[in-house]
Every structure is written in structure tokens, then in C-alpha cells.
Amino acid sequence: LLQSFQQFRAKPASSSSPSSSAPSKTTPTNMVYVSTRSATLWMPLLLLQNLVTIKSFEVYWNIPTFMCNQFGFEFSSVNRTYSVVQNRNDTFRGNAVSILYDPGKFPALLEKPSTKTLYKRNGGVPQEGNLTEHLEIFERHLDELIPDRNFSGIGIIDFESWRPIYRQNFGSLQPYKDLSVKIERERHPYWSGNHLEREATRRFEATGREFMEQTLLLAKQRRPQAAWGYYAFPYCFNMNGAASTRSENCSPEVQRENNRIMWLFDGSDIIFPSVYLREKLSPSEREQLIRGRVREAVRVAQRTKPRRKVLTYLRYVYTDSIQYLTESDWINALAAMKSTGSDGIILWGSSFDLNTRQKCTSFKAYLDSTLGPVLSTLQPRYIVKNIPDTST
């Protein structure tokens, strides 16, 4: 930018010459005051009009580095050093980004640590839950965790106990389907298994929508200046299973299911897909995982009006080994996100990653040597069109 300015030759607008000092009370008519990361200067308006800013790629800091303060480490300057969006004073929840973990009293099946058995919270499944009680507790949690009623950052609701699409409650979430069918069997003892399953699906999805939709609506009502959404949606389930059956794209079935929950994306301000990586996948498979999930998030975003922004969650360690992502993984991951249309990234970390002096020491070294330099490459770039020489 500075080089382009220096190369620009035009007749002076006034007797005042461009300088890096603050603007005077008398502003030249065809000059504008421009501040960049490296300098502040007067610039000919014609040159500024010929600048084209490439779409920025936002980077949010959602890592609990405040935990390292007790060990003498300080990360509050990350935003200035690497041009990321970070909460003031490096608080975990603050002016820029706040995530709410399992807020309110969503119906859920929780495990008792002592017996490893499940117990019901608020009915266990949404069709048995008390929505009013949940919303009252959610509002209380919201006031405690985000007390600023003028909060204007991004707000993420992280609720992962069950998914609003009944079929998608498989694996560790299968108990939600089992309980739902059991409830219908008690209500309709003479119905066939198919009828019970259909009714369980219908009631689970109808009430699940009500819980998620009303929670989002309440968050937007109480903190209207914030941009809200649910973590991890839309789901994709790509790159799972045996290597021979892994696919980059979300299945047509999952895409149809995501179309059925457009109410969730229409009600959100931002869409937050998750692309946490596993070390057991090959580098190319990790790229495929990212492309497939971001592509699906962008697809549903394009169905919203106005088109919702997509900010992609990525953890800085592999979820299966808790080892740091390599530099090449970062470069490939960011390229995959940008090429498929993500508007930015949210860097996430667990409190478990930073709960000792050794872990904080290791992360600081990793930030300085690997993560930080990669983030620095994401600063906005400018293209200056050729401008005819009018000085002769």
C-alpha cells in the first residue's frame, strides 16, 4: 500500500503535503486520511478508489489462555501481534466472543460418574421436558456468563447432548432413541414397532425444535446486538468409517436432513460448523473432511436470506492424540476453508490443554513458532489497479 502511494504521481491538492501526522483541521479536498497496520498517511482519493480489498478472513480466539496467567504467561497481545479477534484482557468470555456450554436445563441423559449409569435431566428427552423451566434457567445463565446487555460479539450455544434430527442420534446418543420408543410403547401398547418409531421420531423432532428454537430466540431477545448460533451445525458425518468407504461430501440423506432444519439456520445469525481433525486420517483426508463440512455449511448458508456468515471451529490439536497440528496441516486447513467459502475460523482449545505450567510453556512455544506465523499470513491483502500517469 505504501509503495503504491509512493509511486502515485499527481498534482498536489493543496500546499499541504501528505504526512504521517494526524490530520489537520483543514482537509485537502481530494485527499483522505488512511490508517494501515504499518503507517498512517494522507492518500489521494483517486488512489484509494482504485484499491480493491480482497475479502477478509476473520480469525477468532476462543482458547482459554487466561488459565496460563497463574504460571506467568500472558496472551492478551495475540490480537495485536497476529491480527486475530480476541476478548479484551484475554478473558475467555468477553466483548468479542462468548461460548455457553450446555446452558439452561435442556432435557438430557447424563451419566453418573460413580455408577456409569444414565439419569434423566428435565425429562431426559425433549418430548418429556419442561421448556419453561429450561428457558428460565437459560436466562439466568446468560445473565451470569454474559452480564453486558450491550454485548455485540459472537455468541455460541454449545449443546451436544442430542441432535434435533431423530435419526442422527446414533452411537453414544442411541439411548435418546431407545427412551423415545419406550415412551411411545407405554402410551400405545398395541402399536406396531414401525408405528412406535414414527411417532417417537415425530414427537422428538417437534419438541426438540421447540427447545432449540426458543433458546436461540431468547438469547437474541436478551442480547440483541450479538450474533448468535449453535456450535457444530450443520452436521455432515463425512470421512467416517473404514478408509475404503470414506467420502468427502456429506451424504444426500444428511443434506436432506439439514434442509429440514433450515429453521435453525434461518434463526441463527452465524453458522458454526466444526472441523476438528484426527491424526489417524492422512493429510489429504483431513483436507477432505474440512472441504466437505465447510461446503455443506456454505450450502445451507446460501439458502438463508440474508446469507448467513460461516465461521468454522477448529481445534489446534488432533482430537485423537492431543498433539499439535503441524504447520502444513494449518496451511492446508486454512486453504481448504477459504476455497470452499468459509468467512473465517474460530480457534478453540480445552481447559485441559492449558491446566499446567508445562502445557502453557509448550503452547507459548507452539504459538510463537507455528500457529502465530501461519495466522500472520491471513492479514488482508490489497490489489492496486494500474493508474495512468497524468503528470505529463
C-alpha positions as CSV (number, residue, x, y, z in Angstrom):
1,L,0.0,0.0,0.0
2,L,2.8,2.4,0.9
3,Q,4.7,1.5,-2.1
4,S,1.7,2.2,-4.3
5,F,1.2,5.6,-2.7
6,Q,4.9,6.5,-3.2
7,Q,4.6,5.5,-6.9
8,F,1.4,7.6,-7.4
9,R,2.3,10.9,-9.1
10,A,-0.4,13.6,-9.2
11,K,-0.6,17.3,-8.8
12,P,-0.8,18.3,-5.1
13,A,-4.2,19.1,-3.8
14,S,-3.0,22.0,-1.7
15,S,0.1,23.4,-0.2
16,S,0.0,20.8,2.5
17,S,2.0,17.7,1.7
18,P,0.9,14.2,2.8
19,S,2.5,13.2,6.0
20,S,2.1,10.6,8.7
21,S,1.0,13.1,11.3
22,A,-2.6,13.4,12.5
23,P,-5.0,15.2,10.0
24,S,-5.2,19.0,10.4
25,K,-8.4,20.9,10.7
26,T,-8.1,21.8,7.0
27,T,-8.6,18.6,5.0
28,P,-7.4,18.7,1.3
29,T,-10.4,18.2,-0.9
30,N,-9.1,15.3,-2.9
31,M,-7.1,13.6,-0.1
32,V,-8.2,11.1,2.5
33,Y,-6.7,10.1,5.8
34,V,-5.8,6.4,5.8
35,S,-4.6,4.2,8.6
36,T,-3.0,0.8,7.9
37,R,-1.2,-1.7,10.1
38,S,2.1,-0.2,9.4
39,A,1.5,3.5,8.9
40,T,-0.9,6.4,8.9
41,L,-0.9,8.8,6.0
42,W,-2.7,11.2,3.7
43,M,-3.7,9.5,0.4
44,P,-5.0,10.8,-2.9
45,L,-8.7,9.9,-3.1
46,L,-8.2,8.6,-6.7
47,L,-5.7,6.0,-5.5
48,L,-8.0,4.9,-2.7
49,Q,-10.9,4.5,-5.1
50,N,-8.7,2.2,-7.2
51,L,-7.8,-0.1,-4.2
52,V,-9.6,-3.4,-4.1
53,T,-9.7,-5.1,-0.8
54,I,-9.7,-8.9,-1.0
55,K,-12.4,-10.4,1.2
56,S,-11.1,-10.7,4.7
57,F,-10.9,-14.0,6.5
58,E,-11.7,-13.5,10.2
59,V,-9.9,-15.3,12.9
60,Y,-11.4,-15.5,16.4
61,W,-9.6,-16.6,19.6
62,N,-11.7,-19.0,21.7
63,I,-8.8,-20.5,23.6
64,P,-8.7,-20.3,27.5
65,T,-5.2,-18.9,27.6
66,F,-6.2,-16.8,30.6
67,M,-5.5,-20.0,32.6
68,C,-1.8,-19.5,31.9
69,N,-1.7,-16.2,33.8
70,Q,-1.2,-18.2,37.1
71,F,2.0,-19.5,35.6
72,G,3.3,-16.2,34.5
73,F,2.3,-16.3,30.8
74,E,0.4,-13.5,29.2
75,F,-1.5,-13.8,25.9
76,S,-3.5,-10.6,25.8
77,S,-1.5,-9.2,22.9
78,V,-2.4,-12.0,20.5
79,N,-4.8,-9.7,18.7
80,R,-2.2,-7.1,18.0
81,T,0.6,-9.5,17.2
82,Y,-1.4,-11.8,14.8
83,S,-4.4,-9.7,13.9
84,V,-7.0,-12.0,15.4
85,V,-10.2,-11.1,17.1
86,Q,-9.7,-11.6,20.9
87,N,-11.6,-10.7,24.0
88,R,-10.2,-7.7,25.9
89,N,-7.7,-8.7,28.5
90,D,-7.8,-12.3,27.1
91,T,-10.9,-13.3,29.1
92,F,-12.5,-16.5,27.9
93,R,-15.9,-14.8,27.7
94,G,-15.8,-11.2,26.8
95,N,-16.6,-8.4,24.4
96,A,-15.7,-10.3,21.2
97,V,-16.7,-13.9,21.7
98,S,-18.6,-15.9,24.3
99,I,-19.5,-19.5,24.2
100,L,-22.1,-21.0,26.5
101,Y,-21.6,-24.7,27.4
102,D,-24.8,-26.7,27.9
103,P,-26.7,-23.6,29.1
104,G,-30.1,-23.7,30.8
105,K,-31.7,-27.1,31.5
106,F,-32.0,-28.9,28.2
107,P,-33.5,-32.4,28.6
108,A,-30.6,-34.8,28.6
109,L,-29.5,-38.3,29.6
110,L,-26.4,-37.7,31.8
111,E,-24.0,-40.3,33.2
112,K,-23.5,-40.7,36.9
113,P,-19.7,-40.9,37.3
114,S,-19.9,-43.3,40.3
115,T,-22.1,-45.9,38.6
116,K,-21.7,-45.1,34.9
117,T,-25.5,-45.3,34.6
118,L,-27.7,-42.7,32.9
119,Y,-30.1,-40.5,34.7
120,K,-32.7,-38.1,33.3
121,R,-32.3,-34.3,33.4
122,N,-35.5,-32.4,32.7
123,G,-37.3,-35.5,31.4
124,G,-34.4,-36.9,29.6
125,V,-35.8,-36.3,26.1
126,P,-37.4,-33.1,24.7
127,Q,-40.9,-34.5,24.5
128,E,-40.8,-35.1,28.2
129,G,-39.0,-31.8,29.1
130,N,-40.2,-28.6,30.8
131,L,-39.5,-25.8,28.3
132,T,-40.4,-23.0,30.7
133,E,-38.0,-24.2,33.4
134,H,-35.3,-24.6,30.8
135,L,-35.7,-21.1,29.5
136,E,-35.8,-19.6,33.0
137,I,-32.5,-21.2,33.8
138,F,-31.0,-20.3,30.5
139,E,-31.8,-16.7,31.0
140,R,-30.1,-16.9,34.5
141,H,-27.0,-18.5,33.0
142,L,-27.0,-15.9,30.2
143,D,-27.0,-13.0,32.8
144,E,-24.3,-14.7,34.8
145,L,-21.9,-15.5,31.9
146,I,-22.6,-12.5,29.6
147,P,-23.7,-9.8,32.0
148,D,-23.2,-7.0,29.5
149,R,-26.6,-6.4,27.9
150,N,-24.9,-4.5,25.1
151,F,-22.7,-7.4,24.2
152,S,-22.1,-7.1,20.5
153,G,-19.7,-10.0,19.8
154,I,-20.5,-13.5,18.6
155,G,-22.4,-15.8,21.0
156,I,-22.2,-19.6,20.6
157,I,-24.6,-22.0,22.2
158,D,-22.8,-25.3,22.6
159,F,-25.4,-28.0,23.2
160,E,-24.4,-31.5,22.1
161,S,-26.4,-33.9,24.3
162,W,-28.8,-34.8,21.4
163,R,-29.4,-33.7,17.8
164,P,-32.7,-32.3,16.5
165,I,-32.9,-34.9,13.7
166,Y,-34.0,-38.1,15.4
167,R,-32.1,-40.4,13.1
168,Q,-28.8,-38.6,13.8
169,N,-28.9,-39.7,17.4
170,F,-26.7,-42.8,16.9
171,G,-23.7,-44.2,18.6
172,S,-23.4,-42.8,22.1
173,L,-26.7,-40.9,21.5
174,Q,-28.7,-44.1,20.8
175,P,-30.2,-44.0,24.3
176,Y,-32.3,-41.0,23.3
177,K,-34.0,-43.0,20.6
178,D,-34.4,-46.0,22.9
179,L,-36.1,-43.9,25.5
180,S,-38.3,-42.2,23.0
181,V,-39.6,-45.6,21.6
182,K,-40.1,-46.8,25.2
183,I,-42.2,-43.8,26.0
184,E,-44.4,-44.4,22.9
185,R,-44.7,-48.1,23.8
186,E,-46.1,-47.1,27.2
187,R,-48.5,-44.7,25.6
188,H,-49.6,-47.0,22.8
189,P,-49.1,-50.6,24.0
190,Y,-50.8,-52.2,20.9
191,W,-49.0,-50.2,18.2
192,S,-46.5,-52.0,15.9
193,G,-42.8,-51.3,16.1
194,N,-42.9,-49.2,12.9
195,H,-45.7,-47.0,14.2
196,L,-43.9,-46.5,17.5
197,E,-40.7,-45.5,15.7
198,R,-42.6,-43.0,13.5
199,E,-44.4,-41.4,16.5
200,A,-41.1,-41.3,18.5
201,T,-39.5,-39.5,15.6
202,R,-42.3,-37.0,15.2
203,R,-42.6,-36.1,18.8
204,F,-38.8,-35.9,19.4
205,E,-38.2,-33.7,16.4
206,A,-41.2,-31.4,17.1
207,T,-40.3,-30.8,20.7
208,G,-36.5,-30.7,20.0
209,R,-37.1,-27.9,17.6
210,E,-39.1,-26.0,20.2
211,F,-36.3,-26.3,22.8
212,M,-33.6,-25.2,20.4
213,E,-35.6,-22.5,18.6
214,Q,-36.9,-20.9,21.7
215,T,-33.5,-20.9,23.3
216,L,-32.0,-19.1,20.4
217,L,-34.8,-16.7,20.3
218,L,-34.4,-15.8,24.0
219,A,-30.7,-15.3,23.5
220,K,-31.3,-12.9,20.7
221,Q,-34.0,-11.1,22.7
222,R,-31.8,-10.6,25.7
223,R,-28.6,-9.8,23.9
224,P,-29.9,-8.4,20.6
225,Q,-26.7,-6.8,19.5
226,A,-24.8,-10.1,19.5
227,A,-24.6,-12.6,16.6
228,W,-25.9,-15.9,17.7
229,G,-25.7,-19.5,16.5
230,Y,-25.3,-23.1,17.6
231,Y,-21.9,-24.8,17.7
232,A,-21.3,-27.7,15.2
233,F,-24.2,-27.2,12.9
234,P,-24.8,-28.4,10.2
235,Y,-23.6,-31.9,10.8
236,C,-22.1,-33.8,8.0
237,F,-20.6,-37.1,9.2
238,N,-18.1,-37.3,6.4
239,M,-14.8,-39.1,6.4
240,N,-16.0,-41.7,9.0
241,G,-15.8,-45.4,9.0
242,A,-13.4,-47.6,7.0
243,A,-10.9,-45.9,4.7
244,S,-12.5,-47.5,1.7
245,T,-15.9,-46.0,2.4
246,R,-14.9,-42.5,3.5
247,S,-16.4,-39.7,1.4
248,E,-15.5,-36.0,1.3
249,N,-19.1,-34.9,0.7
250,C,-22.0,-35.2,3.1
251,S,-24.4,-37.9,2.1
252,P,-27.6,-36.9,0.2
253,E,-29.5,-38.2,3.2
254,V,-27.7,-35.8,5.6
255,Q,-28.2,-32.9,3.2
256,R,-31.9,-33.6,3.1
257,E,-32.0,-33.7,6.9
258,N,-30.1,-30.4,7.1
259,N,-32.7,-28.9,4.7
260,R,-35.4,-30.0,7.2
261,I,-33.8,-27.9,10.0
262,M,-33.5,-24.7,8.0
263,W,-35.5,-23.2,10.9
264,L,-32.2,-23.5,12.9
265,F,-30.1,-21.7,10.3
266,D,-32.7,-19.1,9.5
267,G,-32.9,-18.3,13.2
268,S,-29.2,-18.1,13.6
269,D,-27.0,-15.0,12.8
270,I,-23.9,-17.1,12.1
271,I,-23.3,-20.7,11.2
272,F,-20.6,-22.5,13.2
273,P,-19.5,-25.9,11.6
274,S,-16.8,-27.9,13.3
275,V,-13.9,-29.5,11.6
276,Y,-11.8,-30.9,14.4
277,L,-9.1,-33.1,12.9
278,R,-7.9,-36.6,13.8
279,E,-4.3,-37.6,13.4
280,K,-5.2,-41.1,12.2
281,L,-6.5,-39.5,9.0
282,S,-4.0,-38.8,6.2
283,P,-3.2,-35.2,5.4
284,S,-5.3,-35.4,2.2
285,E,-8.2,-37.0,4.2
286,R,-8.1,-34.1,6.7
287,E,-8.4,-31.6,3.8
288,Q,-11.4,-33.6,2.5
289,L,-13.1,-33.6,5.9
290,I,-12.8,-29.8,6.1
291,R,-13.9,-29.2,2.5
292,G,-16.9,-31.4,2.9
293,R,-18.1,-29.8,6.1
294,V,-17.5,-26.3,5.1
295,R,-19.1,-26.8,1.8
296,E,-22.3,-28.1,3.5
297,A,-22.3,-25.1,5.9
298,V,-22.0,-22.7,3.0
299,R,-24.7,-24.6,1.1
300,V,-27.2,-24.1,3.9
301,A,-26.0,-20.5,4.5
302,Q,-26.8,-19.7,0.9
303,R,-30.4,-20.8,1.5
304,T,-30.7,-18.1,4.2
305,K,-31.7,-14.5,3.5
306,P,-29.6,-12.6,4.0
307,R,-26.9,-15.1,3.6
308,R,-25.5,-16.1,7.0
309,K,-21.8,-15.8,7.7
310,V,-19.9,-19.1,8.2
311,L,-17.2,-19.2,10.9
312,T,-15.6,-22.6,11.2
313,Y,-14.4,-24.1,14.5
314,L,-11.0,-25.8,14.5
315,R,-9.1,-27.1,17.5
316,Y,-5.3,-26.7,17.4
317,V,-4.7,-30.2,18.5
318,Y,-5.7,-33.5,16.9
319,T,-8.7,-34.9,18.9
320,D,-7.4,-38.4,19.0
321,S,-3.8,-37.8,20.1
322,I,-3.9,-34.3,21.6
323,Q,-0.8,-33.5,19.6
324,Y,-0.4,-30.1,18.0
325,L,-1.4,-29.7,14.3
326,T,1.6,-29.4,12.0
327,E,2.3,-26.2,10.1
328,S,1.4,-28.0,6.8
329,D,-1.9,-29.0,8.3
330,W,-2.7,-25.4,9.2
331,I,-1.8,-24.2,5.8
332,N,-3.9,-26.9,4.1
333,A,-6.8,-26.5,6.5
334,L,-7.0,-22.7,6.0
335,A,-6.7,-23.1,2.3
336,A,-9.5,-25.7,2.3
337,M,-11.7,-23.4,4.3
338,K,-11.1,-20.4,2.2
339,S,-11.6,-22.3,-1.1
340,T,-14.9,-23.7,0.0
341,G,-16.3,-20.3,1.2
342,S,-15.8,-20.1,4.9
343,D,-15.8,-16.5,6.1
344,G,-13.4,-17.2,9.0
345,I,-12.2,-19.5,11.7
346,I,-12.7,-19.8,15.4
347,L,-9.6,-21.3,17.2
348,W,-10.7,-23.4,20.1
349,G,-8.9,-25.0,22.9
350,S,-9.9,-27.0,26.0
351,S,-9.1,-26.0,29.6
352,F,-7.5,-29.5,29.8
353,D,-4.9,-28.3,27.2
354,L,-3.7,-25.4,29.5
355,N,-4.0,-26.6,33.1
356,T,-0.3,-27.0,33.9
357,R,2.8,-24.8,33.6
358,Q,4.3,-27.4,31.2
359,K,1.3,-27.2,28.9
360,C,1.3,-23.4,28.9
361,T,5.1,-23.4,28.2
362,S,4.5,-25.8,25.3
363,F,1.6,-23.8,23.9
364,K,3.5,-20.5,24.0
365,A,6.4,-22.0,22.1
366,Y,3.9,-23.5,19.6
367,L,2.2,-20.2,19.1
368,D,5.5,-18.4,18.5
369,S,6.9,-21.0,16.2
370,T,4.0,-22.4,14.2
371,L,0.5,-21.1,14.8
372,G,1.3,-17.4,15.1
373,P,3.3,-17.2,11.8
374,V,0.5,-19.0,10.0
375,L,-2.1,-16.6,11.3
376,S,0.0,-13.7,10.2
377,T,-0.4,-14.8,6.6
378,L,-4.2,-14.2,6.9
379,Q,-3.9,-10.4,7.1
380,P,-5.9,-8.7,4.4
381,R,-4.2,-8.1,1.1
382,Y,-4.7,-5.1,-1.2
383,I,-4.7,-5.0,-5.0
384,V,-3.9,-1.7,-6.7
385,K,-5.2,-1.3,-10.2
386,N,-2.9,0.4,-12.7
387,I,-3.4,4.1,-12.7
388,P,-2.4,6.2,-15.8
389,D,0.4,8.7,-15.3
390,T,-1.3,12.1,-15.5
391,S,1.7,14.2,-14.5
392,T,2.9,14.8,-18.0
